[in-house]
């Protein structure tokens, strides 16, 4: 499967957001990870549709929107209109998850499902055929710069095994505490879409991105 880097703009400097996104694109990052937080599902509030609209015209990268919001179905249509390519909703935030995934697909974009660290991967079993991507949170969602939770490795491996048992090779995304030093571990476990925030945006953005891309391109 293709190995994909998704730099999280949650760690970017918003005074020069366009420049910083451009640096990741020039260095080969295929996605932009766009974290939406509502202050309800998670304690923090981040950014939303106006920011997405403003960056859509700046880049050809896939915009990967992670919706850390309660009942996200009420917002997904607007995010698609603003330029989202993938909409990932939380298992824990949706009262009618199957219907919500169908609705996202009806808008012509890919749909992902995310789980918090305390949610077992087996909760995703009824949706394995329906969703396009599965996001394993490796930290408690809501804040950047946290330390990777080691138990995440086992969850990623179990999820990849569940998919392979059914003959499916779908994207597994990982988010939280990913750095150059531990990215091979999550790749070994079965992840293929790598979200990195501070490890990309702190320091030399182009160099940080290129280092990740080298690891991903040379892996396996």
C-alpha positions as CSV (number, residue, x, y, z in Angstrom):
1,X,0.0,0.0,0.0
2,X,1.1,3.6,-0.6
3,X,2.7,5.2,2.4
4,X,1.3,8.7,2.9
5,X,2.4,11.7,5.0
6,X,-0.3,14.0,6.4
7,X,1.2,17.0,8.1
8,X,-1.2,18.4,10.7
9,X,-1.6,22.1,10.4
10,X,-2.6,22.2,14.1
11,X,1.1,22.7,14.8
12,X,1.7,25.3,12.0
13,X,2.3,29.0,12.4
14,X,-1.0,30.6,11.2
15,X,0.7,33.9,10.5
16,X,2.4,32.1,7.6
17,X,0.1,29.1,7.1
18,X,0.1,29.2,3.3
19,X,3.9,29.3,3.1
20,X,4.3,26.4,5.6
21,X,1.8,24.3,3.7
22,X,3.6,25.0,0.5
23,X,6.9,23.8,2.1
24,X,5.3,20.4,3.0
25,X,3.9,20.1,-0.6
26,X,7.3,20.9,-2.2
27,X,8.9,18.3,0.0
28,X,6.5,15.5,-1.1
29,X,3.7,15.4,1.6
30,X,0.6,14.0,-0.1
31,X,-2.0,15.1,2.4
32,X,-2.9,18.0,4.7
33,X,-4.4,16.9,8.0
34,X,-7.0,19.4,9.1
35,X,-8.2,19.0,12.7
36,X,-11.6,20.3,13.5
37,X,-12.5,20.6,17.3
38,X,-15.7,21.9,18.7
39,X,-15.0,22.3,22.4
40,X,-17.6,19.7,23.2
41,X,-16.4,16.3,21.9
42,X,-12.9,17.5,22.9
43,X,-12.0,20.3,25.3
44,X,-10.2,22.4,22.7
45,X,-11.5,24.6,19.8
46,X,-9.4,24.7,16.6
47,X,-10.5,26.0,13.2
48,X,-13.2,25.4,10.7
49,X,-14.7,26.1,7.3
50,X,-13.2,29.6,6.6
51,X,-9.7,28.3,7.1
52,X,-10.4,25.3,4.9
53,X,-11.8,27.5,2.1
54,X,-8.8,29.8,2.3
55,X,-6.2,27.0,1.9
56,X,-8.1,24.9,-0.7
57,X,-6.9,27.1,-3.6
58,X,-3.3,27.1,-2.3
59,X,-2.5,23.4,-2.7
60,X,-3.1,20.3,-4.7
61,X,-2.6,18.1,-1.6
62,X,-5.5,15.9,-0.4
63,X,-7.3,17.7,2.5
64,X,-7.9,15.1,5.2
65,X,-10.4,16.6,7.6
66,X,-10.5,15.0,11.1
67,X,-13.8,16.0,12.7
68,X,-13.4,15.9,16.5
69,X,-17.0,17.2,17.0
70,X,-20.2,15.9,18.4
71,X,-22.7,14.7,15.8
72,X,-20.5,15.7,12.8
73,X,-23.1,14.9,10.2
74,X,-24.6,18.4,10.8
75,X,-21.4,19.9,9.4
76,X,-20.0,17.6,6.8
77,X,-21.9,19.0,3.8
78,X,-20.4,22.5,4.5
79,X,-16.9,21.0,4.8
80,X,-17.2,19.3,1.5
81,X,-18.3,22.5,-0.1
82,X,-15.2,24.2,1.3
83,X,-12.9,21.6,-0.3
84,X,-12.5,18.5,2.0
85,X,-11.4,15.4,0.2
86,X,-11.7,13.0,3.1
87,X,-14.0,13.4,6.1
88,X,-13.1,11.3,9.2
89,X,-15.7,11.2,12.0
90,X,-15.4,9.6,15.4
91,X,-17.0,6.4,16.3
92,X,-17.7,7.8,19.8
93,X,-19.3,11.0,18.4
94,X,-22.0,9.6,16.0
95,X,-25.4,8.3,17.1
96,X,-26.1,6.8,13.6
97,X,-22.6,6.0,12.3
98,X,-23.6,3.9,9.3
99,X,-26.0,6.5,8.0
100,X,-23.4,9.2,8.5
101,X,-20.8,7.3,6.5
102,X,-23.4,6.8,3.7
103,X,-24.2,10.5,3.7
104,X,-20.5,11.4,3.4
105,X,-20.1,9.1,0.5
106,X,-23.2,10.6,-1.1
107,X,-21.3,13.9,-1.2
108,X,-18.6,12.4,-3.4
109,X,-15.8,12.2,-0.9
110,X,-14.1,9.5,1.1
111,X,-15.2,8.6,4.6
112,X,-13.1,7.6,7.6
113,X,-13.8,6.5,11.1
114,X,-11.6,7.4,14.1
115,X,-11.4,5.8,17.5
116,X,-10.1,7.2,20.8
117,X,-7.3,5.4,22.7
118,X,-9.8,3.8,25.1
119,X,-12.0,2.4,22.3
120,X,-11.2,-1.2,21.3
121,X,-10.5,-1.7,17.6
122,X,-13.2,-4.4,17.6
123,X,-15.8,-1.5,17.7
124,X,-14.9,-0.9,14.0
125,X,-15.8,-4.4,12.9
126,X,-19.3,-3.5,11.7
127,X,-17.9,-0.7,9.5
128,X,-14.8,-2.4,7.9
129,X,-16.4,-2.7,4.5
130,X,-18.2,0.6,4.6
131,X,-15.5,3.1,5.4
132,X,-12.5,4.0,3.3
133,X,-10.0,4.7,6.1
134,X,-9.6,4.0,9.8
135,X,-7.8,6.5,12.1
136,X,-6.3,5.1,15.3
137,X,-5.6,7.9,17.8
138,X,-2.3,7.3,19.5
139,X,-2.9,10.1,22.0
140,X,-6.0,11.5,23.7
141,X,-7.6,13.7,21.1
142,X,-7.9,17.4,21.5
143,X,-4.3,18.7,22.0
144,X,-1.1,18.7,19.9
145,X,2.3,17.7,21.1
146,X,1.4,14.7,23.3
147,X,3.5,11.6,23.8
148,X,2.7,8.5,21.8
149,X,0.8,5.8,23.7
150,X,2.6,2.5,23.3
151,X,-0.6,0.4,23.4
152,X,-1.4,1.9,20.1
153,X,1.0,-0.5,18.3
154,X,-1.1,-3.5,19.3
155,X,-4.3,-1.8,18.2
156,X,-2.9,-0.9,14.8
157,X,-1.8,-4.5,14.3
158,X,-5.1,-6.0,15.3
159,X,-7.0,-3.7,13.0
160,X,-4.7,-4.5,10.0
161,X,-5.2,-8.2,10.8
162,X,-9.0,-7.7,10.9
163,X,-8.9,-6.1,7.5
164,X,-6.6,-8.8,6.0
165,X,-8.8,-11.6,7.3
166,X,-11.6,-10.1,5.1
167,X,-9.2,-9.7,2.1
168,X,-9.3,-5.9,2.4
169,X,-6.3,-3.5,2.1
170,X,-7.7,-0.2,3.4
171,X,-5.9,2.8,4.7
172,X,-5.0,2.9,8.4
173,X,-4.1,6.3,9.6
174,X,-2.3,7.1,12.9
175,X,-2.3,10.4,14.7
176,X,-0.5,11.6,17.8
177,X,3.1,11.5,19.0
178,X,4.6,10.4,15.7
179,X,8.2,11.3,15.0
180,X,11.0,10.2,12.8
181,X,12.2,8.0,15.6
182,X,9.1,5.9,15.9
183,X,7.4,6.1,12.5
184,X,8.8,2.7,11.5
185,X,7.1,1.1,14.4
186,X,3.7,2.1,13.3
187,X,4.5,1.1,9.7
188,X,5.6,-2.3,11.0
189,X,2.3,-2.6,12.8
190,X,0.3,-1.9,9.6
191,X,-0.4,1.8,9.4
192,X,0.2,3.5,6.1
193,X,-1.1,7.1,6.5
194,X,1.0,9.0,9.0
195,X,-0.1,12.2,10.7
196,X,2.7,14.3,12.1
197,X,2.3,17.8,13.6
198,X,5.1,19.1,15.7
199,X,7.6,16.7,14.0
200,X,7.0,18.5,10.7
201,X,6.3,22.1,11.7
202,X,8.8,22.6,14.5
203,X,12.2,23.5,13.0
204,X,13.0,23.2,9.3
205,X,9.7,22.2,7.7
206,X,11.0,21.1,4.4
207,X,13.8,19.1,5.9
208,X,11.5,17.5,8.5
209,X,9.0,16.6,5.7
210,X,11.8,15.2,3.4
211,X,13.1,13.0,6.3
212,X,9.6,11.5,6.8
213,X,9.2,11.0,3.0
214,X,12.6,9.2,2.8
215,X,11.5,6.8,5.5
216,X,8.1,6.2,3.9
217,X,9.5,5.7,0.4
218,X,12.3,3.4,1.5
219,X,10.2,1.3,3.9
220,X,9.9,-2.4,3.2
